[in-house]
Amino acid sequence: MKVNNSNNPLKKLLDRLQEDSWQLELLVSGFTIFGLFHASGPVEDAFQNALYEGAILKDLYQTASLAIDILIVNLIIHLVLRGIWIGALGLRSVSGEVDIDSLKYSARFTNYLNKKIGSFDTYIEKLEKLCSIIFAISFLLIFYVAAFYILVQINLFFGMLSNVKGFTIVGAIMTILLLIGAGLTFFDYVTQGLLKKNKWVSKLYFPFYWVFSYLTLSFLYRPLFYNLLDNKFGRKVSLLLLPFYVSILFISSIYKEQSAFVSFFSSRSSSILAKSGHYEDLVKKDFNINVLTIQSKVIRDPYIKVSIPISNAIENRIIKFNKDLIPFKSKARYKSFIVIGEMENNGSNKVNTDSLQQEYLNTFGRMCLIKIDSIACKTDFVINIKGDEMKRSINFETYISTNFLTEGKHVLTFSRYKHINTDSLISIREIPFWFYKN
């Protein structure tokens, strides 16, 4: 419902602010872009560090990085369009309206250009509307990204709940309802409220809409969204958003390979492919190690240090390999430093923890096989904990003697057994290295 009370003091104030809003937009866009460019690097580094620290942190930093990219693109577009708008205003003060007739073109071009260009004031007005809408949409999109992150985390929670004994059915039902609700909400957004228009369909959709309005925090930005949607020009712009960002995502993903035979993004190392992420001295110090590492590509030490970061995927395989560890799978993984300190002072708890950790480590040792060339190596893994409260990593670590190696190229192969009491192996990684004595 529109309010047209011209005597309303608040309306008069808002009207005055609206007339000068372009100045605020330019200031906010400029300072925001400057800040975002400085924030993008640390956020990307934090994402890399969080790759093996859990899904919530990884997804959080990845979502923040996506939000930064969206804001930068939108606000740069806004600044460019505002620049054109200011330039058009300046040109209007010099030459007024566009006079195609004075150019003495042929009748065909004169009629065509008069039809296509129209009034110069109308052109300036369209630019003004477009700039204001893009500026508003820029921050509206951040709410969309945040909503997507929340839904993903809720889905992960229900997925974990379905693996807890006694909650399997509940978790599965909640996951299905969440996916249905998310699909309906997305469809309703893309079609600009189609599900709200039919009387009977809207009755079925309303419970999902009500729940998801809280899950996605839409009550914070709903007035902004519907104010945009009830404007014809705003609807057109918002309708173009999805294909625009899909196109940007696709275009930005295009790259040219350095070679037609070797891809830079090859996922696995092999006997003929050495990826720097598998050598500790070549990995950026601020990042955690990737899947499996040895200390260097060229080894001169009397040993080979093998490090394997503990991750959700590895832990799930360990639990699958040793069913006795299943009751401890649902153990809380998010803790307080204060609570941890209290627990460490409890002697009986320490004994239980040490026993469980030993069984966990022994299981990993039984399920893994490391070979150098074709020779199976004796391993004695330990759990290596390094870092502090802010940056930490937990790895399986073992050392293999190099006394039996000849100088030259060798290949370390890391494999795991499919199941307990079986000889069937899955090759995980092959890492080439060169051994030379000092």
GIFENZI-V494946 format. One record per run of one state. SS is the DSSP state (2 for helix, 1 for strand, 0 for the rest). FROM is the first residue (numbers start at 1). LEN is the number of residues. If there is no record, write none. Layout:
ss	from	len
SS	FROM	LEN
SS	FROM	LEN
This chain:
ss	from	len
0	1	8
2	9	11
0	20	1
2	21	32
0	53	2
2	55	41
0	96	4
2	100	4
0	104	3
2	107	11
0	118	2
2	120	42
0	162	6
2	168	23
0	191	3
2	194	3
0	197	2
2	199	17
0	216	2
2	218	3
0	221	1
2	222	8
0	230	2
2	232	22
0	254	16
1	270	1
0	271	2
1	273	1
0	274	2
2	276	3
1	279	1
2	280	3
0	283	10
1	293	2
0	295	3
1	298	2
0	300	3
1	303	7
0	310	2
2	312	10
0	322	1
2	323	6
0	329	8
2	337	8
0	345	2
2	347	21
1	368	5
0	373	2
1	375	2
0	377	5
1	382	6
0	388	4
1	392	10
0	402	6
1	408	10
0	418	7
1	425	11
0	436	3
